[in-house]
Amino acid sequence: MTRFEELVQKRRSHRTFTQEMIDAEDVKTILRAALMSPTSKGNRSWQFVVVDDKLLIEKLSDAKDMGGQFLKNAPLAIVVLGNPSVNDCWVEDCSIAAVSMQYQAEQLGLGSCWAQMRNRGLSDGTSADEVIRGILDIPEELSVLCVIGVGHKASERKLQDEEALRWENVHVNVF
């Protein structure tokens, strides 16, 4: 098992993937990490849509004008949803679940990248939320936070640079 210190140094966003499909057990392990992630008041009100259909993934990549095109090459996309009327911490809870999936993917040797969808959209004013809701038939009460692209890494990236850590941004007791 990878030590967490090593995992956080190794995990980087990957936007290019091989076309190798992801093993079903690995997908289950990634989703398990999301389902075990902490939530406000133990609410667990998030929802996840796992997409492995290439046509649907391509449509998801076009849900906003910029920053989602890398999804086209991902063999797997996981849409992270929350219900704002049930949970006022839905953004935070969904974010924790999304990052948990990304760390789990890294531990499995897979690459991932977060595509922000909340408050994003198309130049015609259509929200990414509305586009994705139409593509995947998502109920109106749920809101899309992000889409996580997951796949086998097409290349490796350098580890996070320990020397580049911004320790000056850490304050103790007072600012």
N, C-alpha and C positions, 0 to 999 in steps of 0.2 A: 504494500500500500504506500502511496506517495504521501510524504509529510505535507501538511497544509502549507507550510512556509515555501516549499518547493512548488506546489501547485499554483499559488498566487503569483509567484515569480514567472512561471512558465506560461500561464494563461494569457493569451493575446487574441485580439479579434482576427479572425480569418475570413476573408471574403472570396477566396478561390478554393474550390473543392474538386476532388476527383469525382467521377460519376459512379463510383462504387456505392452500392446501397448500404444502408446502416442495418446491422443485425437487429432483429426484433427484440432480443434480450437487452441490447444496449439502449434501444428506444425506451423500453420499460424501465430500465435503471435511471435514465435521464428524467423520465416522468415521475418516478418514485422520489427523486430529489426534490422536485417541485412540490409534490403532494406532502412531503415532510417539512417543507420550509415553514418558518414561524409566521404567524399572522396576528393581527391585532385582535385581542380577546378570543383567540382560537377560532375566529370566524370562518376561515377556509372557504371564502366565497368566490375564489377565483375559478376560472374555467380554462381549459386548454383544448385547442383544436390542432390535432396532428395531421399534417398534410404531406403526403408523399407522391401525389399525383402531379406529374411535371407540368401539365397544362394549368392546373390550379395554382401551382407555385409561381409560374410565369405571370399569371394574372395578379397575384399578390405583390409581385415585384413592381408592378405598375400602379400600385395604390397611391403613390405619392410621386411628385415630380423628381425629387433627388434623394439619393441615399438608400434606395431599396433595390437597385438594379442587380446587385450581387446575388440576391435571392434566386435569380433565374438559374444559377449554376448549382444551387444547393439541392442535394437529393432529399432533404427533409426540412420542413418549416413547421415551427410550433407557434401558433397564434396564442397570445396571452391576453385573457379577458377578465374584466371585473364588473361588478354590479354596483355603481355609485349609490343607488337608492338603498342598498342593503348594508353597505360598508363605506364609511367616510374615509377609511384608510386603504381603499382599493388600489390606488396607485402604488403606495408603499408596499402593500402585501404582494401585489403582482410583480413589482420590481425585485423583491427578495426572491420570489419563486423563479423569475427569469434568470437572475444571476446564479441561483443554486443549480439550475439546469446547465448553465455555461461552465461552471466549475466541474460538475459531474461529467460533462462531455469531455472536458480537458483531461480529467483523470482517466477516462476511457481511451485517450489518445485521439479524440475527435476534435475538429475545429468548430468554432461557432462565432456568430456575430449578431448583435442586437440591431434590428431595424426599428427605429422609433416610429410609431404611427400616431400616437396620441398628439393632438394639436398639429398634425401635418396633413397635407392633402395635395390636390392638383391645382394648377393655375386658374382653372375655371371656378374655383371656390368649393368644389366637392371635397369633403373631408375623406381622409384615408379610412377612417372608421366606417363611413357610409359605403365606400367602395368594397371594403373587406366584408362588411355585413352582407352585401349583395352577393358576393362571390361564394361565401360559405353558408349562407342562409342562417346567420346568427340572429338570435332574438333581439328585439329593439332595446330591451332593458340592459343589455350588456354593452360595455365599451371596450374597445381594443386599446391596449397599452402599446404592444410591440409585436414583432414577429422575429423569432430567433431562427436564423438559418444554421443548419447543422450538417456537417459532412466530414468525410475523410480529407485531411489537409492536403492541398496540392503542393504546398511547400512549408518548410519550417520557418519560424521567425525567431529572432534573437530573444533571449530572456529579458525580462524587465531589468533595466540598469539600476542597480542598487545605488550607484553614485548620483543618479538623477532624482532620487526621492526628495520631495520638497518638505523636509523636516521643519523649515521655517514657517510652514502653514499649521504646525501643531503648537498649541498653547496649553499651558498647565495652570489651572486655577483661575487665571485672569487672561484677558487678551493681551 
